[in-house]
Amino acid sequence: MSTPPNSDEFYEKLKTQLYDTTTWPSEYLYKFIVKSNSSSIAKVESIFDNMGAVIQTTESKNGKYTSISIHVLLKNPETVIEKYKEVAEKVEGVISL
């Protein structure tokens, strides 16, 4: 998945796949890529604040981009999708993988 389109069809398909392949509640791994600036990284991290998320960041070789991996326990696929939408809405230029 790269930069998911903001379409209901895409999210419905994702929700169905998550229900079919995972027992909930479950740990979910998000991966995002943002431009390497503290503001973008902080926005993504703040969205997962107070959720017990384990967040790892890795800067690209040239330092232009940062990869953010987030492991978090979620109760259902709807919560997974809510977080994808929130990140897309609040963080400019984010790429979701």
N, CA, C and O atoms as a Tinker XYZ file with bonds, in Angstrom:
   388  protein
     1  N      0.844000   -1.185000    0.000000    73     2
     2  CA     0.000000    0.000000    0.000000    64     1     3
     3  C      0.882000    1.238000    0.000000    63     2     4     5
     4  O      1.762000    1.366000    0.851000    81     3
     5  N      0.670000    2.118000   -0.906000    73     3     6
     6  CA     1.379000    3.396000   -0.817000    64     5     7
     7  C      0.375000    4.511000   -0.977000    63     6     8     9
     8  O     -0.527000    4.429000   -1.811000    81     7
     9  N      0.521000    5.525000   -0.204000    73     7    10
    10  CA    -0.389000    6.657000   -0.107000    64     9    11
    11  C     -1.813000    6.243000   -0.460000    63    10    12    13
    12  O     -2.254000    6.425000   -1.595000    81    11
    13  N     -2.528000    5.688000    0.508000    73    11    14
    14  CA    -3.873000    5.223000    0.209000    64    13    15
    15  C     -4.779000    6.365000   -0.231000    63    14    16    17
    16  O     -4.777000    7.440000    0.368000    81    15
    17  N     -5.551000    6.120000   -1.282000    73    15    18
    18  CA    -6.490000    7.149000   -1.711000    64    17    19
    19  C     -7.544000    7.348000   -0.638000    63    18    20    21
    20  O     -7.893000    6.407000    0.075000    81    19
    21  N     -8.044000    8.547000   -0.522000    73    19    22
    22  CA    -9.084000    8.807000    0.477000    64    21    23
    23  C    -10.434000    8.399000   -0.077000    63    22    24    25
    24  O    -11.324000    9.232000   -0.251000    81    23
    25  N    -10.581000    7.103000   -0.355000    73    23    26
    26  CA   -11.849000    6.638000   -0.888000    64    25    27
    27  C    -12.449000    5.606000    0.050000    63    26    28    29
    28  O    -11.750000    4.792000    0.652000    81    27
    29  N    -13.753000    5.669000    0.151000    73    27    30
    30  CA   -14.454000    4.715000    1.004000    64    29    31
    31  C    -14.222000    3.291000    0.522000    63    30    32    33
    32  O    -14.142000    2.366000    1.330000    81    31
    33  N    -14.116000    3.111000   -0.778000    73    31    34
    34  CA   -13.908000    1.780000   -1.350000    64    33    35
    35  C    -12.589000    1.178000   -0.862000    63    34    36    37
    36  O    -12.537000    0.011000   -0.475000    81    35
    37  N    -11.532000    1.980000   -0.882000    73    35    38
    38  CA   -10.225000    1.504000   -0.421000    64    37    39
    39  C    -10.301000    1.072000    1.043000    63    38    40    41
    40  O     -9.826000   -0.007000    1.397000    81    39
    41  N    -10.894000    1.905000    1.889000    73    39    42
    42  CA   -10.950000    1.603000    3.314000    64    41    43
    43  C    -11.877000    0.425000    3.620000    63    42    44    45
    44  O    -11.618000   -0.333000    4.555000    81    43
    45  N    -12.934000    0.262000    2.861000    73    43    46
    46  CA   -13.817000   -0.890000    3.041000    64    45    47
    47  C    -13.082000   -2.186000    2.718000    63    46    48    49
    48  O    -13.220000   -3.181000    3.429000    81    47
    49  N    -12.302000   -2.167000    1.645000    73    47    50
    50  CA   -11.523000   -3.347000    1.264000    64    49    51
    51  C    -10.495000   -3.667000    2.345000    63    50    52    53
    52  O    -10.320000   -4.830000    2.706000    81    51
    53  N     -9.815000   -2.648000    2.863000    73    51    54
    54  CA    -8.842000   -2.847000    3.927000    64    53    55
    55  C     -9.516000   -3.424000    5.171000    63    54    56    57
    56  O     -8.994000   -4.351000    5.789000    81    55
    57  N    -10.667000   -2.878000    5.535000    73    55    58
    58  CA   -11.388000   -3.352000    6.717000    64    57    59
    59  C    -11.746000   -4.832000    6.570000    63    58    60    61
    60  O    -11.581000   -5.611000    7.509000    81    59
    61  N    -12.233000   -5.211000    5.395000    73    59    62
    62  CA   -12.594000   -6.612000    5.142000    64    61    63
    63  C    -11.366000   -7.508000    5.259000    63    62    64    65
    64  O    -11.432000   -8.571000    5.875000    81    63
    65  N    -10.240000   -7.084000    4.670000    73    63    66
    66  CA    -9.011000   -7.874000    4.748000    64    65    67
    67  C     -8.552000   -8.034000    6.194000    63    66    68    69
    68  O     -8.133000   -9.119000    6.598000    81    67
    69  N     -8.629000   -6.968000    6.964000    73    67    70
    70  CA    -8.195000   -7.034000    8.357000    64    69    71
    71  C     -9.076000   -7.970000    9.178000    63    70    72    73
    72  O     -8.569000   -8.720000   10.012000    81    71
    73  N    -10.394000   -7.933000    8.950000    73    71    74
    74  CA   -11.292000   -8.845000    9.668000    64    73    75
    75  C    -11.031000  -10.290000    9.264000    63    74    76    77
    76  O    -11.098000  -11.192000   10.100000    81    75
    77  N    -10.730000  -10.517000    7.970000    73    75    78
    78  CA   -10.538000  -11.878000    7.470000    64    77    79
    79  C     -9.211000  -12.500000    7.894000    63    78    80    81
    80  O     -9.099000  -13.724000    7.973000    81    79
    81  N     -8.208000  -11.671000    8.166000    73    79    82
    82  CA    -6.870000  -12.218000    8.391000    64    81    83
    83  C     -6.342000  -12.054000    9.816000    63    82    84    85
    84  O     -5.257000  -12.544000   10.127000    81    83
    85  N     -7.086000  -11.379000   10.681000    73    83    86
    86  CA    -6.553000  -11.052000   12.000000    64    85    87
    87  C     -7.599000  -11.286000   13.082000    63    86    88    89
    88  O     -8.791000  -11.062000   12.873000    81    87
    89  N     -7.130000  -11.741000   14.244000    73    87    90
    90  CA    -7.987000  -11.875000   15.413000    64    89    91
    91  C     -7.836000  -10.607000   16.240000    63    90    92    93
    92  O     -6.721000  -10.216000   16.587000    81    91
    93  N     -8.956000   -9.966000   16.557000    73    91    94
    94  CA    -8.933000   -8.676000   17.257000    64    93    95
    95  C     -9.311000   -8.845000   18.706000    63    94    96    97
    96  O    -10.139000   -9.702000   19.014000    81    95
    97  N     -8.734000   -8.054000   19.631000    73    95    98
    98  CA    -7.747000   -6.996000   19.418000    64    97    99
    99  C     -6.407000   -7.589000   18.986000    63    98   100   101
   100  O     -6.098000   -8.744000   19.279000    81    99
   101  N     -5.622000   -6.773000   18.285000    73    99   102
   102  CA    -4.360000   -7.235000   17.745000    64   101   103
   103  C     -3.363000   -6.088000   17.648000    63   102   104   105
   104  O     -3.735000   -4.916000   17.597000    81   103
   105  N     -2.067000   -6.464000   17.622000    73   103   106
   106  CA    -1.044000   -5.444000   17.393000    64   105   107
   107  C     -1.002000   -5.164000   15.892000    63   106   108   109
   108  O     -1.055000   -6.079000   15.071000    81   107
   109  N     -0.907000   -3.891000   15.557000    73   107   110
   110  CA    -0.868000   -3.479000   14.150000    64   109   111
   111  C      0.394000   -2.663000   13.918000    63   110   112   113
   112  O      0.815000   -1.895000   14.783000    81   111
   113  N      0.991000   -2.833000   12.747000    73   111   114
   114  CA     2.194000   -2.084000   12.389000    64   113   115
   115  C      1.851000   -1.063000   11.307000    63   114   116   117
   116  O      1.456000   -1.418000   10.197000    81   115
   117  N      2.009000    0.200000   11.653000    73   115   118
   118  CA     1.878000    1.286000   10.685000    64   117   119
   119  C      3.269000    1.653000   10.200000    63   118   120   121
   120  O      4.232000    1.598000   10.964000    81   119
   121  N      3.376000    2.029000    8.932000    73   119   122
   122  CA     4.630000    2.571000    8.404000    64   121   123
   123  C      4.294000    3.810000    7.604000    63   122   124   125
   124  O      3.454000    3.789000    6.705000    81   123
   125  N      4.973000    4.897000    7.956000    73   123   126
   126  CA     4.779000    6.167000    7.268000    64   125   127
   127  C      6.135000    6.724000    6.851000    63   126   128   129
   128  O      7.155000    6.439000    7.479000    81   127
   129  N      6.136000    7.511000    5.798000    73   127   130
   130  CA     7.329000    8.241000    5.390000    64   129   131
   131  C      6.955000    9.713000    5.326000    63   130   132   133
   132  O      5.961000   10.091000    4.706000    81   131
   133  N      7.766000   10.536000    5.975000    73   131   134
   134  CA     7.538000   11.989000    5.984000    64   133   135
   135  C      8.855000   12.685000    5.661000    63   134   136   137
   136  O      9.925000   12.087000    5.770000    81   135
   137  N      8.769000   13.945000    5.265000    73   135   138
   138  CA     9.981000   14.744000    5.100000    64   137   139
   139  C     10.628000   14.883000    6.468000    63   138   140   141
   140  O      9.941000   15.008000    7.482000    81   139
   141  N     11.942000   14.861000    6.487000    73   139   142
   142  CA    12.679000   14.914000    7.754000    64   141   143
   143  C     12.647000   16.304000    8.363000    63   142   144   145
   144  O     13.591000   17.083000    8.229000    81   143
   145  N     11.564000   16.594000    9.022000    73   143   146
   146  CA    11.511000   17.807000    9.838000    64   145   147
   147  C     10.780000   17.448000   11.117000    63   146   148   149
   148  O      9.861000   16.630000   11.114000    81   147
   149  N     11.194000   18.063000   12.198000    73   147   150
   150  CA    10.674000   17.671000   13.505000    64   149   151
   151  C      9.168000   17.879000   13.620000    63   150   152   153
   152  O      8.508000   17.176000   14.385000    81   151
   153  N      8.617000   18.829000   12.875000    73   151   154
   154  CA     7.186000   19.100000   12.941000    64   153   155
   155  C      6.366000   17.920000   12.405000    63   154   156   157
   156  O      5.417000   17.483000   13.057000    81   155
   157  N      6.719000   17.408000   11.241000    73   155   158
   158  CA     5.981000   16.281000   10.647000    64   157   159
   159  C      6.093000   15.034000   11.512000    63   158   160   161
   160  O      5.103000   14.338000   11.736000    81   159
   161  N      7.292000   14.753000   11.995000    73   159   162
   162  CA     7.508000   13.575000   12.839000    64   161   163
   163  C      6.708000   13.704000   14.132000    63   162   164   165
   164  O      6.074000   12.745000   14.571000    81   163
   165  N      6.735000   14.876000   14.734000    73   163   166
   166  CA     5.999000   15.110000   15.985000    64   165   167
   167  C      4.491000   14.971000   15.784000    63   166   168   169
   168  O      3.797000   14.460000   16.662000    81   167
   169  N      3.978000   15.420000   14.637000    73   167   170
   170  CA     2.537000   15.287000   14.373000    64   169   171
   171  C      2.129000   13.826000   14.321000    63   170   172   173
   172  O      1.126000   13.434000   14.917000    81   171
   173  N      2.909000   13.014000   13.605000    73   171   174
   174  CA     2.585000   11.581000   13.520000    64   173   175
   175  C      2.658000   10.957000   14.912000    63   174   176   177
   176  O      1.757000   10.216000   15.306000    81   175
   177  N      3.712000   11.247000   15.650000    73   175   178
   178  CA     3.858000   10.678000   16.989000    64   177   179
   179  C      2.721000   11.098000   17.909000    63   178   180   181
   180  O      2.252000   10.296000   18.717000    81   179
   181  N      2.272000   12.343000   17.798000    73   179   182
   182  CA     1.208000   12.829000   18.682000    64   181   183
   183  C     -0.127000   12.129000   18.428000    63   182   184   185
   184  O     -0.943000   11.998000   19.341000    81   183
   185  N     -0.351000   11.683000   17.205000    73   183   186
   186  CA    -1.595000   10.976000   16.868000    64   185   187
   187  C     -1.682000    9.644000   17.617000    63   186   188   189
   188  O     -2.775000    9.160000   17.908000    81   187
   189  N     -0.527000    9.059000   17.925000    73   187   190
   190  CA    -0.496000    7.771000   18.619000    64   189   191
   191  C     -0.110000    7.916000   20.093000    63   190   192   193
   192  O      0.191000    6.932000   20.769000    81   191
   193  N     -0.124000    9.166000   20.580000    73   191   194
   194  CA     0.214000    9.455000   21.970000    64   193   195
   195  C     -0.781000    8.792000   22.916000    63   194   196   197
   196  O     -1.965000    8.686000   22.595000    81   195
   197  N     -0.318000    8.353000   24.062000    73   195   198
   198  CA    -1.166000    7.746000   25.106000    64   197   199
   199  C     -1.889000    6.486000   24.650000    63   198   200   201
   200  O     -2.959000    6.164000   25.167000    81   199
   201  N     -1.315000    5.773000   23.689000    73   199   202
   202  CA    -1.916000    4.519000   23.222000    64   201   203
   203  C     -0.996000    3.334000   23.509000    63   202   204   205
   204  O     -1.326000    2.199000   23.165000    81   203
   205  N      0.147000    3.585000   24.131000    73   203   206
   206  CA     1.109000    2.519000   24.388000    64   205   207
   207  C      1.856000    2.096000   23.132000    63   206   208   209
   208  O      2.370000    0.979000   23.063000    81   207
   209  N      1.921000    2.970000   22.145000    73   207   210
   210  CA     2.575000    2.649000   20.881000    64   209   211
   211  C      4.092000    2.654000   21.028000    63   210   212   213
   212  O      4.655000    3.463000   21.767000    81   211
   213  N      4.743000    1.743000   20.316000    73   211   214
   214  CA     6.195000    1.727000   20.228000    64   213   215
   215  C      6.543000    2.339000   18.871000    63   214   216   217
   216  O      6.173000    1.805000   17.825000    81   215
   217  N      7.253000    3.458000   18.901000    73   215   218
   218  CA     7.524000    4.223000   17.680000    64   217   219
   219  C      9.022000    4.238000   17.409000    63   218   220   221
   220  O      9.824000    4.569000   18.282000    81   219
   221  N      9.385000    3.871000   16.174000    73   219   222
   222  CA    10.788000    3.899000   15.754000    64   221   223
   223  C     10.900000    4.785000   14.520000    63   222   224   225
   224  O     10.067000    4.710000   13.617000    81   223
   225  N     11.925000    5.619000   14.483000    73   223   226
   226  CA    12.151000    6.459000   13.316000    64   225   227
   227  C     13.524000    6.147000   12.734000    63   226   228   229
   228  O     14.484000    5.884000   13.459000    81   227
   229  N     13.591000    6.184000   11.399000    73   227   230
   230  CA    14.846000    5.956000   10.690000    64   229   231
   231  C     14.961000    6.993000    9.591000    63   230   232   233
   232  O     14.079000    7.119000    8.742000    81   231
   233  N     16.054000    7.733000    9.617000    73   231   234
   234  CA    16.263000    8.761000    8.601000    64   233   235
   235  C     16.866000    8.121000    7.347000    63   234   236   237
   236  O     17.671000    7.193000    7.436000    81   235
   237  N     16.467000    8.630000    6.181000    73   235   238
   238  CA    17.011000    8.117000    4.923000    64   237   239
   239  C     18.493000    8.453000    4.820000    63   238   240   241
   240  O     19.010000    9.296000    5.552000    81   239
   241  N     19.159000    7.777000    3.900000    73   239   242
   242  CA    20.606000    7.953000    3.745000    64   241   243
   243  C     20.993000    9.413000    3.530000    63   242   244   245
   244  O     21.968000    9.890000    4.110000    81   243
   245  N     20.226000   10.127000    2.693000    73   243   246
   246  CA    20.553000   11.534000    2.423000    64   245   247
   247  C     19.914000   12.499000    3.425000    63   246   248   249
   248  O     20.140000   13.707000    3.353000    81   247
   249  N     19.117000   11.970000    4.358000    73   247   250
   250  CA    18.535000   12.796000    5.409000    64   249   251
   251  C     17.304000   13.587000    5.010000    63   250   252   253
   252  O     16.809000   14.402000    5.788000    81   251
   253  N     16.804000   13.352000    3.800000    73   251   254
   254  CA    15.665000   14.124000    3.317000    64   253   255
   255  C     14.330000   13.604000    3.871000    63   254   256   257
   256  O     13.399000   14.378000    4.092000    81   255
   257  N     14.251000   12.287000    4.092000    73   255   258
   258  CA    13.010000   11.672000    4.562000    64   257   259
   259  C     13.254000   10.849000    5.815000    63   258   260   261
   260  O     14.373000   10.418000    6.090000    81   259
   261  N     12.171000   10.639000    6.576000    73   259   262
   262  CA    12.226000    9.796000    7.768000    64   261   263
   263  C     11.115000    8.761000    7.696000    63   262   264   265
   264  O      9.962000    9.080000    7.407000    81   263
   265  N     11.484000    7.521000    7.962000    73   263   266
   266  CA    10.523000    6.416000    8.033000    64   265   267
   267  C     10.089000    6.289000    9.492000    63   266   268   269
   268  O     10.918000    6.306000   10.402000    81   267
   269  N      8.782000    6.163000    9.698000    73   267   270
   270  CA     8.247000    6.016000   11.051000    64   269   271
   271  C      7.480000    4.695000   11.121000    63   270   272   273
   272  O      6.506000    4.491000   10.396000    81   271
   273  N      7.932000    3.802000   12.004000    73   271   274
   274  CA     7.243000    2.529000   12.235000    64   273   275
   275  C      6.570000    2.605000   13.590000    63   274   276   277
   276  O      7.178000    3.008000   14.583000    81   275
   277  N      5.299000    2.211000   13.617000    73   275   278
   278  CA     4.525000    2.311000   14.855000    64   277   279
   279  C      3.840000    0.972000   15.124000    63   278   280   281
   280  O      3.013000    0.516000   14.334000    81   279
   281  N      4.191000    0.354000   16.244000    73   279   282
   282  CA     3.533000   -0.871000   16.703000    64   281   283
   283  C      2.555000   -0.468000   17.796000    63   282   284   285
   284  O      2.936000    0.153000   18.788000    81   283
   285  N      1.287000   -0.827000   17.603000    73   283   286
   286  CA     0.290000   -0.433000   18.599000    64   285   287
   287  C     -0.818000   -1.477000   18.667000    63   286   288   289
   288  O     -1.217000   -2.041000   17.648000    81   287
   289  N     -1.310000   -1.728000   19.881000    73   287   290
   290  CA    -2.412000   -2.669000   20.087000    64   289   291
   291  C     -3.725000   -1.933000   19.820000    63   290   292   293
   292  O     -4.014000   -0.910000   20.439000    81   291
   293  N     -4.511000   -2.472000   18.889000    73   291   294
   294  CA    -5.788000   -1.841000   18.526000    64   293   295
   295  C     -6.919000   -2.843000   18.685000    63   294   296   297
   296  O     -6.716000   -4.054000   18.610000    81   295
   297  N     -8.142000   -2.299000   18.913000    73   295   298
   298  CA    -9.263000   -3.187000   19.217000    64   297   299
   299  C     -9.971000   -3.745000   17.991000    63   298   300   301
   300  O    -10.569000   -4.819000   18.065000    81   299
   301  N     -9.916000   -3.027000   16.844000    73   299   302
   302  CA   -10.613000   -3.515000   15.653000    64   301   303
   303  C    -10.140000   -2.782000   14.390000    63   302   304   305
   304  O     -9.449000   -1.768000   14.489000    81   303
   305  N    -10.504000   -3.282000   13.214000    73   303   306
   306  CA   -10.092000   -2.642000   11.964000    64   305   307
   307  C    -10.576000   -1.204000   11.810000    63   306   308   309
   308  O     -9.915000   -0.400000   11.153000    81   307
   309  N    -11.703000   -0.873000   12.398000    73   307   310
   310  CA   -12.196000    0.501000   12.307000    64   309   311
   311  C    -11.199000    1.481000   12.935000    63   310   312   313
   312  O    -10.996000    2.584000   12.427000    81   311
   313  N    -10.583000    1.065000   14.044000    73   311   314
   314  CA    -9.591000    1.902000   14.704000    64   313   315
   315  C     -8.353000    2.066000   13.818000    63   314   316   317
   316  O     -7.778000    3.152000   13.751000    81   315
   317  N     -7.943000    0.989000   13.138000    73   315   318
   318  CA    -6.809000    1.054000   12.203000    64   317   319
   319  C     -7.079000    2.119000   11.143000    63   318   320   321
   320  O     -6.225000    2.962000   10.866000    81   319
   321  N     -8.258000    2.074000   10.560000    73   319   322
   322  CA    -8.623000    2.995000    9.478000    64   321   323
   323  C     -8.739000    4.427000    9.993000    63   322   324   325
   324  O     -8.316000    5.365000    9.316000    81   323
   325  N     -9.308000    4.602000   11.186000    73   323   326
   326  CA    -9.414000    5.952000   11.774000    64   325   327
   327  C     -8.044000    6.608000   11.883000    63   326   328   329
   328  O     -7.891000    7.793000   11.585000    81   327
   329  N     -7.049000    5.834000   12.311000    73   327   330
   330  CA    -5.697000    6.388000   12.475000    64   329   331
   331  C     -5.069000    6.720000   11.124000    63   330   332   333
   332  O     -4.406000    7.749000   10.995000    81   331
   333  N     -5.264000    5.870000   10.117000    73   331   334
   334  CA    -4.756000    6.184000    8.770000    64   333   335
   335  C     -5.351000    7.505000    8.283000    63   334   336   337
   336  O     -4.635000    8.360000    7.762000    81   335
   337  N     -6.657000    7.664000    8.455000    73   335   338
   338  CA    -7.329000    8.886000    8.003000    64   337   339
   339  C     -6.840000   10.106000    8.776000    63   338   340   341
   340  O     -6.643000   11.173000    8.195000    81   339
   341  N     -6.643000    9.952000   10.085000    73   339   342
   342  CA    -6.183000   11.070000   10.913000    64   341   343
   343  C     -4.786000   11.523000   10.501000    63   342   344   345
   344  O     -4.518000   12.721000   10.414000    81   343
   345  N     -3.901000   10.567000   10.251000    73   343   346
   346  CA    -2.543000   10.919000    9.824000    64   345   347
   347  C     -2.587000   11.618000    8.469000    63   346   348   349
   348  O     -1.921000   12.635000    8.275000    81   347
   349  N     -3.363000   11.083000    7.535000    73   347   350
   350  CA    -3.459000   11.685000    6.195000    64   349   351
   351  C     -3.999000   13.109000    6.270000    63   350   352   353
   352  O     -3.581000   13.978000    5.506000    81   351
   353  N     -4.924000   13.342000    7.190000    73   351   354
   354  CA    -5.553000   14.651000    7.328000    64   353   355
   355  C     -4.624000   15.675000    7.999000    63   354   356   357
   356  O     -4.615000   16.847000    7.625000    81   355
   357  N     -3.848000   15.226000    8.986000    73   355   358
   358  CA    -3.083000   16.152000    9.807000    64   357   359
   359  C     -1.623000   16.348000    9.385000    63   358   360   361
   360  O     -0.997000   17.336000    9.768000    81   359
   361  N     -1.078000   15.415000    8.600000    73   359   362
   362  CA     0.342000   15.482000    8.261000    64   361   363
   363  C      0.493000   15.646000    6.748000    63   362   364   365
   364  O      0.217000   14.731000    5.973000    81   363
   365  N      0.935000   16.830000    6.358000    73   363   366
   366  CA     1.061000   17.145000    4.953000    64   365   367
   367  C      2.166000   16.316000    4.300000    63   366   368   369
   368  O      3.270000   16.210000    4.833000    81   367
   369  N      1.856000   15.726000    3.134000    73   367   370
   370  CA     2.843000   15.003000    2.351000    64   369   371
   371  C      3.223000   13.645000    2.879000    63   370   372   373
   372  O      4.208000   13.067000    2.419000    81   371
   373  N      2.475000   13.108000    3.836000    73   371   374
   374  CA     2.800000   11.793000    4.403000    64   373   375
   375  C      2.519000   10.705000    3.368000    63   374   376   377
   376  O      1.570000   10.790000    2.588000    81   375
   377  N      3.371000    9.681000    3.384000    73   375   378
   378  CA     3.170000    8.499000    2.552000    64   377   379
   379  C      2.909000    7.337000    3.498000    63   378   380   381
   380  O      3.701000    7.074000    4.403000    81   379
   381  N      1.801000    6.644000    3.287000    73   379   382
   382  CA     1.452000    5.481000    4.103000    64   381   383
   383  C      1.848000    4.222000    3.355000    63   382   384   385
   384  O      1.561000    4.085000    2.166000    81   383
   385  N      2.506000    3.302000    4.047000    73   383   386
   386  CA     2.914000    2.045000    3.412000    64   385   387
   387  C      2.120000    0.892000    3.985000    63   386   388
   388  O      2.316000   -0.254000    3.581000    81   387
